[in-house]
Amino acid sequence: MKIAVKVRPLLADKFFQSECVGGTPLIARNEDDNTSCRKRCKRKRGCIALEWNAIAQKNCKLFSTAPERRAGRANADAQCEIAATTCAAEDDDSEDGGGVNLAVLAPAPGTISGPTVPCEIDMRVRCKLMRDTTVTNVDCENIPMEGQCTVKVRYLYFVHTLKPGGTTLQSLTRYRKGAHEANGGDNKNMLIDTNGVSSVGKTVSDWVLNAWEEESVDLCSTNTYDTKVELTTKKISTGQVCSRSEGVKFSTSAANAPDPSDVAEQCQVTMNVECIVCISNEGCGGTDCNYYADPKNGCTKPIRYKYKFTNGGSSFITIKSVGRTRTDESSLPLGGTNYIMPKGSTQFFGEDIDFNFCDNGEKTTVFEATVVCGGRTETFNADYKLIY
């Protein structure tokens, strides 16, 4: 496979409603949204992780060394994204996942002879659930039922020959078994690019491959999905052969197929809106905006709208959009789009404004979310009417 290498991180590990833990800060900038922050990281040399914090003064923080791969301090306005690798093939311009899409099937190569030596190769194979065109943080081994049988998954392949020097590529093969064996198996030669050009025998130094594939998985049938990638190289000076393989395996079961009568149990979403006058600066302690007495020291007071969003259903849900509208004001998006919200989880959002209580009127704020649950799209909302 003909590969041109440049730095572009594969931000595969995402921790929602969480700040990053550790890591070395690279830069901090202001961006319009988390997508723009992600693009900045992919353009910035040395960036391998980011923290998006919608309410921070500089909301896009980039890292040059990876934070810990776990959720950090809970923050409804933040998310931490960490690269599975630091390099990617130039062939791809996709926003989510990165890497080159493997679209060419070819027979697997034959056996390579020679004395074997320990491998100095970093190799990772992962599988993630897809939602539309977004790679989620849900591993294929942990995909829960959500009221639909067919879902799309993405396999992420990362290979890096760690030791520079005179090494030739002998084979790089993706093997797929389990559900594919009924059709005679599915093996792919990954050293042939989309133009049919082979890289077998190519001499490399510090070589990196970052690639991906997608397939549809039937959660309602009993099957095993077993994918393995194997790389074999040969050292020019000694003829020594090194072989390394990694894989991912997960199963589905017909017993987990959803009962159509349980759809209502999967779509249990509750939403709530509060409005508080910030009498105390410590945490905006105060009283409900509709019970605030006429101000004695000035008309304008700081108030805070508090938005609460809970998934109380029996499965995860997919957030298509979440935001608020208000009388005579522009709509305000809250949070991201196309992300997974686990069952039993709650999101909190806040909005601070200065409000003139000396005017007379009313303003209605509507907190609304569109979600996918139980295989269907639903809209939920809550409202707060401020009378002043």
Salt bridges, closest charged atoms under 4 A:
ASP13 OD2 - ARG69 NH1 2.65
ASP13 OD1 - ARG126 NH1 2.94
ASP13 OD1 - LYS128 NZ 3.99
GLU19 OE2 - ARG73 NH2 2.75
GLU31 OE2 - ARG40 NE 2.42
GLU68 OE1 - ARG70 NE 2.62
GLU81 OE2 - ARG38 NH2 2.79
ASP93 OD1 - ARG8 NH2 3.72
GLU95 OE2 - ARG38 NH1 3.31
ASP96 OD1 - ARG38 NH1 3.99
GLU120 OE2 - LYS163 NZ 3.99
ASP122 OD2 - ARG124 NH2 2.75
ASP132 OD2 - LYS320 NZ 2.37
ASP139 OD1 - LYS128 NZ 2.68
GLU146 OE2 - ARG131 NH1 2.77
ASP186 OD1 - ARG174 NH1 3.56
ASP186 OD2 - ARG176 NH1 3.90
ASP206 OD1 - HIS160 NE2 2.58
GLU213 OE1 - ARG174 NE 2.91
GLU213 OE1 - ARG176 NH2 3.24
GLU213 OE2 - LYS188 NZ 2.36
GLU214 OE1 - LYS152 NZ 3.65
GLU214 OE2 - ARG154 NH2 2.56
GLU215 OE1 - HIS180 NE2 3.06
GLU246 OE2 - ARG244 NH2 2.77
GLU329 OE1 - ARG324 NH2 3.43
GLU329 OE1 - ARG326 NH1 3.17
GLU329 OE2 - LYS363 NZ 3.76
GLU351 OE2 - ARG324 NH2 2.77
GLU351 OE1 - ARG326 NH2 2.88
ASP352 OD1 - ARG304 NE 2.59
GLU362 OE2 - LYS385 NZ 3.75
GLU378 OE2 - ARG376 NE 2.60
